[in-house]
Each structure stands twice: as structure tokens, then as C-alpha cells.
Amino acid sequence: MTIWEAIIIAIVEGLTEFLPVSSTGHMVITSALLGIHDDDFTKLFEVAIQLGAILAVVVLYWKRFFPKNMWEFYFKLFIGVLPALFLGFLFNEQIEAMLESPLTVAISLLIGGIILLFIDKLFNNPTVENESGITLKKSFLIGCWQVISMIPGVSRSAASIIGGMQQKLTRNIAAEFSFFLAVPTMAAAAGYTLFLKKWGTEVPRRGYELIFESSGNIIAFAVGNVVAFIVALLAIKFFITFLKVYGFKVFGIYRIIVGIILLVLIGTGNLG
């Protein structure tokens, strides 16, 4: 992976991680178009640069992560992330197999886009207007919705926001809680990728060993996280402002258009 390829993928990650359009799906397609999607470091990189995006959430919502009722807040996040941790561990191999399928991404984007067109009308009677109204039960159920995003192209953000709105959260609070829930979810995924998972068949290495294998990998990893952090800061601010005014329909249309384009590219043999 070159430094420019790392920057391109990091920009895609930062822009899409917290929007309901699927960052994983966009990175899978981007790396496929760049011709580096089969490389082990690329697969590691696509998960590990989520650390930069996580830091963006913590920086933007610094006071929310250290409130007076800090442990109650953290316990809600812990309960919310349990379904993803449990099912992610059980079905890790199946999930990784789907990550190599642009067709899965295209179909997921298309179906998710259709759902987003109607989500504002479907859940239009919210009763929870702040984070304190999110009970442990609601946290767990939102976490169950988040599990759907293990299918590439679904979008972790979209799944957890829809789950929040289904639990009567306003769309703004649902989006913010989705950001908060992303921190332990993505930290766990990055931690597994870096320290537990072994990469390669001939000479298996841990993720951190793969990074330190060459100076190029170290630079790509560092630059990728910095770029993802900066872009994610801007994307989060844009998303909350945009959501208050326009809702989800535009994202639904975008997903449908991208899904159709990808199906055409796959059908014509231009994207494997």
C-alpha cells in the first residue's frame, strides 16, 4: 500500500464511518478499485484506521464521555456493545468472508437505501429526547440492531440509528448514541485485529507485527489514522447539522445510486 492509497482509504473511512452509508462497504469497494483489496495489510488497515475515527468522537463529545454519572453512561455502552462482541466472536470467519464480496456490499447498500427513504415516516413519534432517557433495555436492543451491520454495506451507523429510532429516540439522539456506541464497538474490533488475529498463511503474524514489518506499513498506519481523525471530525459535525434539517432521505437516495452503479460494474466485469 502506498501512502496515497492509505490517504484515499482513510478519507473514505473518515467521511463514511458515522454516516448511514457503510464505511466498510465503501472501503471494500475503494480498495478493490485500487487493486489492493486482497492484500493482508489492506484488510488490517481498513479496520485499524477506525482508531482515528474513534478519537474524533471522544474529542468532539469530551464532556459527554466524562459526565457526573460517568459509570452509568459507560454501563449503557457496555450493555449496548455485548451483542456485537458475542456474535462477532462466534461468526468472525463468516463475516470476514463477506468482506471480500463487492456484490454483498452492493445489495446491502441498495436495500438499506430503500429503508432509509421511509425511516423518518416509519418512526415519527419519538419520546426520548436526551441520553438520560436511554434505559439499559433500550441500549441492549439498539446493540442488537447494530449487529446487522456485520454484513458489509449495511452500515453500523444506519443500523444503530434505526435501532435507536425504533426505541423512540429522536433522530438526533439516536445519531449521537450511535456515535457513542461506536467507540467500544470499533475499539474492540481494532484491538482484535491488531493483537489477537493472525494474518497470512505461510508465516502468520499478529496485526501489530504486520504493521512493524516495514517502514511503509508504519507510515501508512500512522498517516491513515491522522487523516481519518481529521475527516471524521468534519463529517460528524456535518451529519448532525444536516440531519436536523433534512433527515435520512438524501442518504437513502445516495445508497440506492451507489448500489446500482456497483451492480452494473460487477455485472459488466469491471469490479470483481
One Martini backbone bead per residue (centre of mass of N, CA, C, O) as a GRO file, in nm:
protein
  272
    1MET     BB    1   0.094   0.038   0.025
    2THR     BB    2   0.055   0.352  -0.033
    3ILE     BB    3   0.020   0.667   0.086
    4TRP     BB    4  -0.217   0.742  -0.109
    5GLU     BB    5  -0.393   0.498  -0.049
    6ALA     BB    6  -0.419   0.556   0.254
    7ILE     BB    7  -0.556   0.834   0.224
    8ILE     BB    8  -0.804   0.750   0.064
    9ILE     BB    9  -0.917   0.544   0.269
   10ALA     BB   10  -0.927   0.744   0.510
   11ILE     BB   11  -1.129   0.939   0.387
   12VAL     BB   12  -1.354   0.734   0.355
   13GLU     BB   13  -1.375   0.664   0.653
   14GLY     BB   14  -1.428   0.951   0.772
   15LEU     BB   15  -1.686   1.012   0.597
   16THR     BB   16  -1.856   0.716   0.659
   17GLU     BB   17  -1.865   0.606   0.956
   18PHE     BB   18  -2.120   0.820   1.059
   19LEU     BB   19  -2.269   0.743   0.817
   20PRO     BB   20  -2.554   0.577   0.651
   21VAL     BB   21  -2.331   0.409   0.415
   22SER     BB   22  -2.081   0.246   0.475
   23SER     BB   23  -1.751   0.214   0.532
   24THR     BB   24  -1.678  -0.074   0.458
   25GLY     BB   25  -1.798  -0.075   0.175
   26HIS     BB   26  -1.624   0.163   0.067
   27MET     BB   27  -1.346   0.032   0.124
   28VAL     BB   28  -1.379  -0.222  -0.043
   29ILE     BB   29  -1.422  -0.073  -0.312
   30THR     BB   30  -1.168   0.102  -0.312
   31SER     BB   31  -0.957  -0.131  -0.294
   32ALA     BB   32  -1.058  -0.268  -0.553
   33LEU     BB   33  -1.001  -0.026  -0.746
   34LEU     BB   34  -0.687  -0.026  -0.653
   35GLY     BB   35  -0.593  -0.342  -0.627
   36ILE     BB   36  -0.567  -0.416  -0.275
   37HIS     BB   37  -0.787  -0.618  -0.135
   38ASP     BB   38  -0.591  -0.891  -0.093
   39ASP     BB   39  -0.430  -0.754   0.117
   40ASP     BB   40  -0.353  -0.781   0.445
   41PHE     BB   41  -0.293  -0.486   0.518
   42THR     BB   42  -0.555  -0.369   0.408
   43LYS     BB   43  -0.748  -0.522   0.597
   44LEU     BB   44  -0.623  -0.407   0.853
   45PHE     BB   45  -0.647  -0.102   0.788
   46GLU     BB   46  -0.966  -0.086   0.766
   47VAL     BB   47  -0.980  -0.122   1.084
   48ALA     BB   48  -0.749   0.045   1.232
   49ILE     BB   49  -0.853   0.344   1.137
   50GLN     BB   50  -1.084   0.363   1.350
   51LEU     BB   51  -0.922   0.502   1.574
   52GLY     BB   52  -0.946   0.788   1.459
   53ALA     BB   53  -1.258   0.804   1.471
   54ILE     BB   54  -1.288   0.760   1.774
   55LEU     BB   55  -1.132   1.015   1.863
   56ALA     BB   56  -1.334   1.215   1.743
   57VAL     BB   57  -1.565   1.157   1.939
   58VAL     BB   58  -1.419   1.217   2.206
   59VAL     BB   59  -1.348   1.512   2.139
   60LEU     BB   60  -1.638   1.623   2.072
   61TYR     BB   61  -1.755   1.443   2.349
   62TRP     BB   62  -1.597   1.487   2.618
   63LYS     BB   63  -1.821   1.556   2.834
   64ARG     BB   64  -1.995   1.294   2.778
   65PHE     BB   65  -1.752   1.092   2.875
   66PHE     BB   66  -1.745   1.291   3.162
   67PRO     BB   67  -1.972   1.262   3.361
   68LYS     BB   68  -2.125   1.230   3.659
   69ASN     BB   69  -2.263   0.952   3.535
   70MET     BB   70  -2.031   0.774   3.408
   71TRP     BB   71  -2.096   0.468   3.477
   72GLU     BB   72  -2.377   0.464   3.352
   73PHE     BB   73  -2.285   0.529   3.066
   74TYR     BB   74  -2.084   0.289   3.034
   75PHE     BB   75  -2.292   0.063   3.085
   76LYS     BB   76  -2.461   0.116   2.836
   77LEU     BB   77  -2.234   0.055   2.636
   78PHE     BB   78  -2.177  -0.232   2.729
   79ILE     BB   79  -2.459  -0.345   2.668
   80GLY     BB   80  -2.462  -0.254   2.362
   81VAL     BB   81  -2.191  -0.432   2.276
   82LEU     BB   82  -2.244  -0.736   2.335
   83PRO     BB   83  -2.370  -0.851   2.071
   84ALA     BB   84  -2.118  -0.792   1.892
   85LEU     BB   85  -1.910  -0.954   2.051
   86PHE     BB   86  -2.046  -1.232   2.044
   87LEU     BB   87  -2.111  -1.261   1.730
   88GLY     BB   88  -1.830  -1.184   1.625
   89PHE     BB   89  -1.687  -1.430   1.750
   90LEU     BB   90  -1.863  -1.660   1.621
   91PHE     BB   91  -1.862  -1.507   1.303
   92ASN     BB   92  -1.583  -1.415   1.187
   93GLU     BB   93  -1.535  -1.581   0.924
   94GLN     BB   94  -1.799  -1.502   0.776
   95ILE     BB   95  -1.746  -1.198   0.777
   96GLU     BB   96  -1.475  -1.202   0.619
   97ALA     BB   97  -1.593  -1.326   0.363
   98MET     BB   98  -1.788  -1.081   0.299
   99LEU     BB   99  -1.560  -0.858   0.267
  100GLU     BB  100  -1.489  -0.989  -0.038
  101SER     BB  101  -1.791  -0.879  -0.138
  102PRO     BB  102  -1.925  -0.652  -0.353
  103LEU     BB  103  -2.213  -0.770  -0.381
  104THR     BB  104  -2.296  -0.741  -0.087
  105VAL     BB  105  -2.263  -0.436  -0.077
  106ALA     BB  106  -2.462  -0.356  -0.301
  107ILE     BB  107  -2.719  -0.484  -0.179
  108SER     BB  108  -2.707  -0.340   0.097
  109LEU     BB  109  -2.722  -0.052  -0.008
  110LEU     BB  110  -2.993  -0.078  -0.152
  111ILE     BB  111  -3.174  -0.170   0.083
  112GLY     BB  112  -3.095   0.055   0.285
  113GLY     BB  113  -3.195   0.290   0.107
  114ILE     BB  114  -3.494   0.219   0.107
  115ILE     BB  115  -3.532   0.240   0.414
  116LEU     BB  116  -3.438   0.546   0.446
  117LEU     BB  117  -3.679   0.675   0.289
  118PHE     BB  118  -3.891   0.575   0.547
  119ILE     BB  119  -3.786   0.627   0.846
  120ASP     BB  120  -3.925   0.900   0.930
  121LYS     BB  121  -4.221   0.781   0.903
  122LEU     BB  122  -4.199   0.523   1.079
  123PHE     BB  123  -4.040   0.713   1.315
  124ASN     BB  124  -4.257   0.988   1.432
  125ASN     BB  125  -4.273   0.925   1.781
  126PRO     BB  126  -4.083   1.052   1.992
  127THR     BB  127  -3.964   1.038   2.362
  128VAL     BB  128  -3.646   1.056   2.339
  129GLU     BB  129  -3.433   1.359   2.404
  130ASN     BB  130  -3.212   1.205   2.585
  131GLU     BB  131  -2.970   1.005   2.726
  132SER     BB  132  -3.124   0.950   3.005
  133GLY     BB  133  -3.366   0.786   2.844
  134ILE     BB  134  -3.164   0.549   2.817
  135THR     BB  135  -3.191   0.238   2.874
  136LEU     BB  136  -3.070  -0.074   2.907
  137LYS     BB  137  -3.271  -0.201   2.712
  138LYS     BB  138  -3.226  -0.006   2.479
  139SER     BB  139  -2.926  -0.057   2.447
  140PHE     BB  140  -2.946  -0.357   2.375
  141LEU     BB  141  -3.134  -0.327   2.125
  142ILE     BB  142  -2.945  -0.147   1.965
  143GLY     BB  143  -2.717  -0.358   1.962
  144CYS     BB  144  -2.878  -0.563   1.792
  145TRP     BB  145  -2.896  -0.386   1.543
  146GLN     BB  146  -2.586  -0.350   1.498
  147VAL     BB  147  -2.526  -0.646   1.403
  148ILE     BB  148  -2.620  -0.613   1.104
  149SER     BB  149  -2.344  -0.458   1.022
  150MET     BB  150  -2.169  -0.718   0.957
  151ILE     BB  151  -2.282  -0.657   0.691
  152PRO     BB  152  -2.164  -0.543   0.419
  153GLY     BB  153  -2.330  -0.220   0.365
  154VAL     BB  154  -2.523  -0.149   0.600
  155SER     BB  155  -2.425   0.002   0.857
  156ARG     BB  156  -2.372   0.089   1.174
  157SER     BB  157  -2.512   0.360   1.189
  158ALA     BB  158  -2.786   0.282   1.065
  159ALA     BB  159  -2.862   0.049   1.255
  160SER     BB  160  -2.846   0.213   1.530
  161ILE     BB  161  -3.040   0.440   1.451
  162ILE     BB  162  -3.284   0.267   1.391
  163GLY     BB  163  -3.288   0.140   1.671
  164GLY     BB  164  -3.333   0.407   1.821
  165MET     BB  165  -3.601   0.489   1.680
  166GLN     BB  166  -3.752   0.226   1.765
  167GLN     BB  167  -3.690   0.336   2.079
  168LYS     BB  168  -3.786   0.656   2.065
  169LEU     BB  169  -3.570   0.821   1.942
  170THR     BB  170  -3.439   1.072   1.828
  171ARG     BB  171  -3.240   1.126   1.562
  172ASN     BB  172  -3.018   1.278   1.719
  173ILE     BB  173  -2.985   1.080   1.958
  174ALA     BB  174  -2.939   0.830   1.785
  175ALA     BB  175  -2.678   0.936   1.655
  176GLU     BB  176  -2.514   0.988   1.913
  177PHE     BB  177  -2.532   0.699   2.028
  178SER     BB  178  -2.391   0.576   1.787
  179PHE     BB  179  -2.122   0.710   1.842
  180PHE     BB  180  -2.075   0.597   2.127
  181LEU     BB  181  -2.101   0.291   2.044
  182ALA     BB  182  -1.852   0.293   1.852
  183VAL     BB  183  -1.615   0.292   2.046
  184PRO     BB  184  -1.624  -0.003   2.166
  185THR     BB  185  -1.669  -0.152   1.899
  186MET     BB  186  -1.410  -0.048   1.741
  187ALA     BB  187  -1.201  -0.115   1.958
  188ALA     BB  188  -1.246  -0.420   1.953
  189ALA     BB  189  -1.185  -0.465   1.652
  190ALA     BB  190  -0.898  -0.341   1.657
  191GLY     BB  191  -0.780  -0.519   1.881
  192TYR     BB  192  -0.817  -0.789   1.737
  193THR     BB  193  -0.656  -0.714   1.477
  194LEU     BB  194  -0.378  -0.638   1.629
  195PHE     BB  195  -0.355  -0.883   1.879
  196LEU     BB  196  -0.509  -1.167   1.777
  197LYS     BB  197  -0.496  -1.176   1.489
  198LYS     BB  198  -0.390  -1.372   1.212
  199TRP     BB  199  -0.171  -1.314   0.938
  200GLY     BB  200  -0.150  -1.533   0.715
  201THR     BB  201  -0.008  -1.858   0.615
  202GLU     BB  202   0.299  -1.905   0.615
  203VAL     BB  203   0.343  -1.631   0.817
  204PRO     BB  204   0.203  -1.569   1.091
  205ARG     BB  205   0.066  -1.249   1.207
  206ARG     BB  206   0.020  -1.000   1.381
  207GLY     BB  207  -0.088  -0.692   1.333
  208TYR     BB  208   0.155  -0.535   1.459
  209GLU     BB  209   0.367  -0.697   1.298
  210LEU     BB  210   0.273  -0.604   1.018
  211ILE     BB  211   0.328  -0.305   1.061
  212PHE     BB  212   0.647  -0.355   1.156
  213GLU     BB  213   0.764  -0.480   0.883
  214SER     BB  214   0.749  -0.175   0.773
  215SER     BB  215   0.780   0.159   0.711
  216GLY     BB  216   0.533   0.180   0.523
  217ASN     BB  217   0.324   0.068   0.725
  218ILE     BB  218   0.366   0.274   0.949
  219ILE     BB  219   0.297   0.528   0.786
  220ALA     BB  220   0.015   0.442   0.688
  221PHE     BB  221  -0.108   0.406   0.970
  222ALA     BB  222  -0.057   0.691   1.080
  223VAL     BB  223  -0.180   0.863   0.852
  224GLY     BB  224  -0.458   0.728   0.844
  225ASN     BB  225  -0.547   0.814   1.135
  226VAL     BB  226  -0.519   1.118   1.100
  227VAL     BB  227  -0.712   1.151   0.861
  228ALA     BB  228  -0.961   1.015   0.989
  229PHE     BB  229  -0.987   1.214   1.221
  230ILE     BB  230  -1.031   1.481   1.065
  231VAL     BB  231  -1.268   1.390   0.882
  232ALA     BB  232  -1.460   1.294   1.112
  233LEU     BB  233  -1.502   1.564   1.246
  234LEU     BB  234  -1.650   1.692   1.001
  235ALA     BB  235  -1.870   1.472   0.952
  236ILE     BB  236  -2.021   1.492   1.220
  237LYS     BB  237  -2.104   1.788   1.205
  238PHE     BB  238  -2.257   1.762   0.941
  239PHE     BB  239  -2.465   1.541   1.014
  240ILE     BB  240  -2.620   1.681   1.244
  241THR     BB  241  -2.706   1.929   1.081
  242PHE     BB  242  -2.843   1.779   0.845
  243LEU     BB  243  -3.049   1.607   1.010
  244LYS     BB  244  -3.226   1.838   1.127
  245VAL     BB  245  -3.331   1.921   0.828
  246TYR     BB  246  -3.340   1.635   0.624
  247GLY     BB  247  -3.254   1.366   0.714
  248PHE     BB  248  -3.238   1.038   0.530
  249LYS     BB  249  -3.309   1.048   0.222
  250VAL     BB  250  -3.039   1.122   0.085
  251PHE     BB  251  -2.891   0.862   0.177
  252GLY     BB  252  -3.080   0.669   0.032
  253ILE     BB  253  -3.026   0.767  -0.255
  254TYR     BB  254  -2.723   0.723  -0.253
  255ARG     BB  255  -2.727   0.416  -0.202
  256ILE     BB  256  -2.885   0.338  -0.456
  257ILE     BB  257  -2.690   0.450  -0.666
  258VAL     BB  258  -2.438   0.292  -0.576
  259GLY     BB  259  -2.561   0.008  -0.596
  260ILE     BB  260  -2.619   0.019  -0.901
  261ILE     BB  261  -2.333   0.078  -1.000
  262LEU     BB  262  -2.206  -0.178  -0.881
  263LEU     BB  263  -2.380  -0.383  -1.036
  264VAL     BB  264  -2.283  -0.293  -1.312
  265LEU     BB  265  -1.978  -0.343  -1.268
  266ILE     BB  266  -2.012  -0.644  -1.203
  267GLY     BB  267  -2.177  -0.729  -1.460
  268THR     BB  268  -1.926  -0.613  -1.656
  269GLY     BB  269  -1.640  -0.687  -1.502
  270ASN     BB  270  -1.516  -0.415  -1.336
  271LEU     BB  271  -1.597  -0.579  -1.061
  272GLY     BB  272  -1.494  -0.846  -0.835
   0.00000   0.00000   0.00000
